Amino acid sequence: MLSKFKAKSTFLTTLMILTIIMPISTQASSIPPEEPLKHFSGVIEQYFKARNLDQSLSTLTLDIRVWKSTNGGLTFNPSVVVAEGSRGVLNDKPYIAVDASDGIYSGNVYVTWTIFSFKADKEFAQIVLSRSTNGGQTWSDPISISPEFDTSTRVVQGSMPAVGPDGTVYVAYYDSLGDGWLSGDFSLMIAKSTDGGESFTSPVVIATMPEIGFDLPPTTFRAWASMFPYMAVDHFDSDYVYVVFTAYDLIFAEDIYFSRSDDGGDTWDSPMVVNDDITFNSQFFPSVTVTPDRRIHIIWGDRRDDPDNYLYNVYYDSVPFTGPFNPGLGTDEKISDAQSDPTIQNPSYIGDYFDIASTSANDVFAVWTDTRNDGDQDIYIAESPDFDNMRVNQDPITRLGFSMQNDPSIAMNPEDPDNIVVGAHDSRDRFGEAWYYTSIDGGETWIEGSLPGIEGIHLLSDPSVAFGLDDTVHYATIATELADLNIMPDSGSIGANIEIEATGFDPFTNVLIMFDDQSLGFRISNAVGAVEATVQVPFSQPGTHMIKVTDGYVWAVESFNLTDATPITIDAETGSNLYRGETARLYARTTLNGQPVDVTSINANLYLPDGTSSALTMQHIGTGLYVASYNIPVSAPFGTYLVVFNAQVNDSTTQTMGSSASSFVVSDWVGDLKTLATYQYLIIIITTIVVIITLVFAYLSLKQTVVRVASEKPSAPEL
């Protein structure tokens, strides 16, 4: 078969003739007519368009945030802000690297990104770096890697850090040069640090090549990030550095190029084409890695298999450390087992990167955006040498839906070849979220989840992941400022007022306030995106509840403890009639909602007939049952004694109280005895009278009976 490199000479004469007849552009498509800035983070533009918002009116700012995992990516801690954005500063395209060597800078974390700043009606761009020397807890102020340029004439973007085995830090980036963005030629630049990222050399040129366009006609997905440098450093010698990128070829359109340095980035070989096809179709999104055996591995998206130049596969090439480094490098191998159509679900965006990472066992994992499932954008992965394809995200396939995954980044645990972490955009819940996908069995199964705290962030973009030692993983993205909610108080009963202050929304936006899933009404944010309101606690069960504020896109949440204010019922038993010298036993049974309940506190106060009072000590003798004892003095005043009980429950779910009163009488026992004797005399007299009356009646009755018998006696018969 005619090689691509021999084919170039075949077309050269024809090309020279055609240049006389018609001009040939050095890019695949024209520069979009809009201002360039909005295209640097295309997801930002998509976010505002999807919500019909004017970006110039938004209070949203873009921060650089980093999340950290200490268990191999199974879970992540809340994020730390590396750099804050503002209305005058836009942070974009972060990329992260970790020093996983055993040197003096081991554990250092490096993040590079582009700062777009706005000064005197002009827009400027600069590549910067921030480092952490304490595992990502705190970050240095950003230091300059590139000069600052006026973007109307020159743009720098797409930086990438990499760390060598001795701790040397490299940062490579794209420079549009003075002929403007997506026009004419571009250069790839590189700077180096040998002091753990504290200072860097002046940038040197890796290569200067013709620029590609914003997209790859006839498709419309954003592809200009293919020109960014993707870099890897040898595992044994930091002087060996490798870079891959896409550039425009006057004959064969967009191709993948490779360049190497063997002197620590001071000088570079001339770029050589990697893909060996002879088609006029496009190649894009290259990535490179080096395995511990020093072999160099490259992947990229490739449309050579589709005559119409729409569908893409993923291709792979590799070459030993010793080369040969000739055009074409090794033999191209198609590693995706199905073609992807980038025009179905989201024709304008499939991400900005594909990625590849090496394992400690000299294998590599490639990861890419794949649309084989009816156009649904998914993340697929393949491991050498067989490159069996595996779907990473586990959500249902939704053709033409919004459950899109793209822009993957991959990191391998340097101490465990089966531990993989992938970061990517994931829109299954809403647009612009960043998720992680972790495997500890070489990709057979996956644990996935959204980064903690992202429900309060409008937009996350440009995910980048990197492993350190001891199962640590760092995950960097750009992210809008967190929506924030403050409530006062944070506990209360039904009907209580809650003062709400929320920030981080767009100006003049309807913001819904909720108690759990119950609406408490809408409020409109003010000119700075803040909401202030007073709401009442609705009827609900005691316990922890969530106060939420949302504009339908982001959420801010605070917990509220609803307490039970139902009064405590106290049933008291104090006896009735007592005497001096006796002991009064005063019982109290406490119930709440009809059930016996132990109270937080209970007391009893005894009020005597003479106006004095005494506090009694209550003892707990059973669930909801208490008793107090009162020894009645021999000199105690006679009369009615009043006992008042007060009880209170104060815990995480209940804050209530109750009271009750009861009484008993202290009597004079001598007087009682006299009264009793009097009663006894009366009883004797009454009893005597009753007996006499009874005897009289008995006598009269007996007499009548005798008379009646005598009268009825028959007379003697006459003789």
Secondary structure in CASP SS format (residue, H / E / C, confidence):
PFRMAT SS
TARGET T0000
AUTHOR 0000-0000-0000
METHOD secondary structure of the structure
MODEL  1
M C 1.00
L C 1.00
S C 1.00
K H 1.00
F H 1.00
K H 1.00
A H 1.00
K H 1.00
S H 1.00
T H 1.00
F H 1.00
L H 1.00
T H 1.00
T H 1.00
L H 1.00
M H 1.00
I H 1.00
L H 1.00
T H 1.00
I H 1.00
I H 1.00
M C 1.00
P C 1.00
I C 1.00
S C 1.00
T C 1.00
Q C 1.00
A C 1.00
S C 1.00
S C 1.00
I C 1.00
P C 1.00
P C 1.00
E C 1.00
E C 1.00
P C 1.00
L H 1.00
K H 1.00
H H 1.00
F H 1.00
S C 1.00
G H 1.00
V H 1.00
I H 1.00
E H 1.00
Q H 1.00
Y H 1.00
F H 1.00
K H 1.00
A H 1.00
R C 1.00
N C 1.00
L C 1.00
D C 1.00
Q H 1.00
S H 1.00
L H 1.00
S C 1.00
T C 1.00
L C 1.00
T C 1.00
L E 1.00
D E 1.00
I E 1.00
R E 1.00
V E 1.00
W E 1.00
K E 1.00
S E 1.00
T C 1.00
N C 1.00
G C 1.00
G C 1.00
L C 1.00
T C 1.00
F C 1.00
N C 1.00
P C 1.00
S C 1.00
V E 1.00
V E 1.00
V E 1.00
A E 1.00
E C 1.00
G C 1.00
S E 1.00
R C 1.00
G C 1.00
V E 1.00
L E 1.00
N E 1.00
D E 1.00
K E 1.00
P E 1.00
Y E 1.00
I E 1.00
A E 1.00
V E 1.00
D C 1.00
A C 1.00
S C 1.00
D C 1.00
G C 1.00
I C 1.00
Y C 1.00
S C 1.00
G C 1.00
N C 1.00
V E 1.00
Y E 1.00
V E 1.00
T E 1.00
W E 1.00
T E 1.00
I E 1.00
F E 1.00
S E 1.00
F E 1.00
K E 1.00
A C 1.00
D C 1.00
K E 1.00
E E 1.00
F E 1.00
A E 1.00
Q E 1.00
I E 1.00
V E 1.00
L E 1.00
S E 1.00
R E 1.00
S E 1.00
T C 1.00
N C 1.00
G C 1.00
G C 1.00
Q C 1.00
T C 1.00
W C 1.00
S C 1.00
D C 1.00
P C 1.00
I E 1.00
S E 1.00
I C 1.00
S C 1.00
P C 1.00
E C 1.00
F E 1.00
D E 1.00
T C 1.00
S C 1.00
T C 1.00
R C 1.00
V C 1.00
V E 1.00
Q E 1.00
G E 1.00
S E 1.00
M E 1.00
P E 1.00
A E 1.00
V E 1.00
G C 1.00
P C 1.00
D C 1.00
G C 1.00
T C 1.00
V E 1.00
Y E 1.00
V E 1.00
A E 1.00
Y E 1.00
Y E 1.00
D E 1.00
S C 1.00
L C 1.00
G C 1.00
D C 1.00
G C 1.00
W C 1.00
L C 1.00
S C 1.00
G C 1.00
D E 1.00
F E 1.00
S E 1.00
L E 1.00
M E 1.00
I E 1.00
A E 1.00
K E 1.00
S E 1.00
T C 1.00
D C 1.00
G C 1.00
G C 1.00
E C 1.00
S C 1.00
F C 1.00
T C 1.00
S C 1.00
P C 1.00
V E 1.00
V E 1.00
I E 1.00
A E 1.00
T E 1.00
M E 1.00
P E 1.00
E C 1.00
I C 1.00
G C 1.00
F C 1.00
D E 1.00
L C 1.00
P C 1.00
P C 1.00
T C 1.00
T C 1.00
F C 1.00
R E 1.00
A C 1.00
W H 1.00
A H 1.00
S H 1.00
M H 1.00
F C 1.00
P C 1.00
Y E 1.00
M E 1.00
A E 1.00
V E 1.00
D C 1.00
H C 1.00
F C 1.00
D C 1.00
S C 1.00
D C 1.00
Y C 1.00
V E 1.00
Y E 1.00
V E 1.00
V E 1.00
F E 1.00
T E 1.00
A E 1.00
Y E 1.00
D E 1.00
L C 1.00
I C 1.00
F C 1.00
A E 1.00
E E 1.00
D E 1.00
I E 1.00
Y E 1.00
F E 1.00
S E 1.00
R E 1.00
S E 1.00
D C 1.00
D C 1.00
G C 1.00
G C 1.00
D C 1.00
T C 1.00
W C 1.00
D C 1.00
S C 1.00
P C 1.00
M E 1.00
V E 1.00
V C 1.00
N C 1.00
D C 1.00
D C 1.00
I C 1.00
T C 1.00
F C 1.00
N C 1.00
S C 1.00
Q E 1.00
F E 1.00
F E 1.00
P E 1.00
S E 1.00
V E 1.00
T E 1.00
V E 1.00
T C 1.00
P C 1.00
D C 1.00
R C 1.00
R C 1.00
I E 1.00
H E 1.00
I E 1.00
I E 1.00
W E 1.00
G E 1.00
D E 1.00
R C 1.00
R C 1.00
D C 1.00
D C 1.00
P C 1.00
D C 1.00
N C 1.00
Y C 1.00
L C 1.00
Y E 1.00
N E 1.00
V E 1.00
Y E 1.00
Y E 1.00
D E 1.00
S E 1.00
V E 1.00
P C 1.00
F C 1.00
T C 1.00
G C 1.00
P C 1.00
F C 1.00
N C 1.00
P C 1.00
G C 1.00
L C 1.00
G C 1.00
T C 1.00
D C 1.00
E E 1.00
K E 1.00
I C 1.00
S C 1.00
D C 1.00
A C 1.00
Q C 1.00
S E 1.00
D C 1.00
P C 1.00
T C 1.00
I C 1.00
Q C 1.00
N C 1.00
P C 1.00
S C 1.00
Y C 1.00
I C 1.00
G C 1.00
D C 1.00
Y C 1.00
F C 1.00
D E 1.00
I E 1.00
A E 1.00
S E 1.00
T C 1.00
S C 1.00
A C 1.00
N C 1.00
D C 1.00
V E 1.00
F E 1.00
A E 1.00
V E 1.00
W E 1.00
T E 1.00
D E 1.00
T E 1.00
R E 1.00
N E 1.00
D C 1.00
G C 1.00
D E 1.00
Q E 1.00
D E 1.00
I E 1.00
Y E 1.00
I E 1.00
A E 1.00
E E 1.00
S C 1.00
P C 1.00
D C 1.00
F C 1.00
D E 1.00
N E 1.00
M E 1.00
R E 1.00
V C 1.00
N C 1.00
Q C 1.00
D C 1.00
P C 1.00
I C 1.00
T C 1.00
R C 1.00
L C 1.00
G C 1.00
F C 1.00
S C 1.00
M C 1.00
Q E 1.00
N E 1.00
D E 1.00
P E 1.00
S E 1.00
I E 1.00
A E 1.00
M E 1.00
N C 1.00
P C 1.00
E C 1.00
D C 1.00
P C 1.00
D C 1.00
N C 1.00
I E 1.00
V E 1.00
V E 1.00
G E 1.00
A E 1.00
H E 1.00
D E 1.00
S C 1.00
R C 1.00
D C 1.00
R C 1.00
F C 1.00
G C 1.00
E E 1.00
A E 1.00
W E 1.00
Y E 1.00
Y E 1.00
T E 1.00
S E 1.00
I C 1.00
D C 1.00
G C 1.00
G C 1.00
E C 1.00
T C 1.00
W C 1.00
I E 1.00
E E 1.00
G E 1.00
S E 1.00
L C 1.00
P C 1.00
G C 1.00
I H 1.00
E H 1.00
G H 1.00
I C 1.00
H C 1.00
L C 1.00
L E 1.00
S E 1.00
D E 1.00
P E 1.00
S E 1.00
V E 1.00
A E 1.00
F E 1.00
G C 1.00
L C 1.00
D C 1.00
D C 1.00
T C 1.00
V E 1.00
H E 1.00
Y E 1.00
A E 1.00
T E 1.00
I E 1.00
A E 1.00
T E 1.00
E C 1.00
L C 1.00
A C 1.00
D E 1.00
L E 1.00
N E 1.00
I E 1.00
M E 1.00
P C 1.00
D C 1.00
S E 1.00
G E 1.00
S C 1.00
I C 1.00
G C 1.00
A C 1.00
N E 1.00
I E 1.00
E E 1.00
I E 1.00
E E 1.00
A E 1.00
T E 1.00
G C 1.00
F C 1.00
D C 1.00
P C 1.00
F C 1.00
T C 1.00
N E 1.00
V E 1.00
L E 1.00
I E 1.00
M E 1.00
F E 1.00
D C 1.00
D C 1.00
Q E 1.00
S E 1.00
L E 1.00
G E 1.00
F E 1.00
R E 1.00
I E 1.00
S C 1.00
N C 1.00
A C 1.00
V C 1.00
G C 1.00
A C 1.00
V E 1.00
E E 1.00
A E 1.00
T E 1.00
V E 1.00
Q E 1.00
V C 1.00
P C 1.00
F C 1.00
S C 1.00
Q C 1.00
P C 1.00
G E 1.00
T E 1.00
H E 1.00
M E 1.00
I E 1.00
K E 1.00
V E 1.00
T E 1.00
D C 1.00
G C 1.00
Y C 1.00
V C 1.00
W E 1.00
A E 1.00
V E 1.00
E E 1.00
S E 1.00
F E 1.00
N E 1.00
L E 1.00
T C 1.00
D E 1.00
A C 1.00
T C 1.00
P C 1.00
I C 1.00
T E 1.00
I E 1.00
D E 1.00
A E 1.00
E E 1.00
T C 1.00
G C 1.00
S C 1.00
N E 1.00
L E 1.00
Y E 1.00
R C 1.00
G C 1.00
E C 1.00
T E 1.00
A E 1.00
R E 1.00
L E 1.00
Y E 1.00
A E 1.00
R E 1.00
T E 1.00
T E 1.00
L E 1.00
N C 1.00
G C 1.00
Q E 1.00
P E 1.00
V C 1.00
D C 1.00
V C 1.00
T C 1.00
S E 1.00
I E 1.00
N E 1.00
A E 1.00
N E 1.00
L E 1.00
Y E 1.00
L C 1.00
P C 1.00
D C 1.00
G C 1.00
T C 1.00
S E 1.00
S E 1.00
A E 1.00
L E 1.00
T C 1.00
M C 1.00
Q E 1.00
H E 1.00
I E 1.00
G E 1.00
T C 1.00
G C 1.00
L E 1.00
Y E 1.00
V E 1.00
A E 1.00
S E 1.00
Y E 1.00
N E 1.00
I C 1.00
P C 1.00
V C 1.00
S C 1.00
A C 1.00
P C 1.00
F C 1.00
G E 1.00
T E 1.00
Y E 1.00
L E 1.00
V E 1.00
V E 1.00
F E 1.00
N E 1.00
A E 1.00
Q E 1.00
V E 1.00
N E 1.00
D C 1.00
S C 1.00
T C 1.00
T E 1.00
Q E 1.00
T E 1.00
M E 1.00
G E 1.00
S E 1.00
S E 1.00
A E 1.00
S E 1.00
S E 1.00
F E 1.00
V E 1.00
V E 1.00
S E 1.00
D C 1.00
W H 1.00
V H 1.00
G H 1.00
D H 1.00
L H 1.00
K H 1.00
T H 1.00
L H 1.00
A H 1.00
T H 1.00
Y H 1.00
Q H 1.00
Y H 1.00
L H 1.00
I H 1.00
I H 1.00
I H 1.00
I H 1.00
T H 1.00
T H 1.00
I H 1.00
V H 1.00
V H 1.00
I H 1.00
I H 1.00
T H 1.00
L H 1.00
V H 1.00
F H 1.00
A H 1.00
Y H 1.00
L H 1.00
S H 1.00
L H 1.00
K H 1.00
Q H 1.00
T H 1.00
V H 1.00
V H 1.00
R H 1.00
V H 1.00
A H 1.00
S H 1.00
E C 1.00
K C 1.00
P C 1.00
S C 1.00
A C 1.00
P C 1.00
E C 1.00
L C 1.00
END
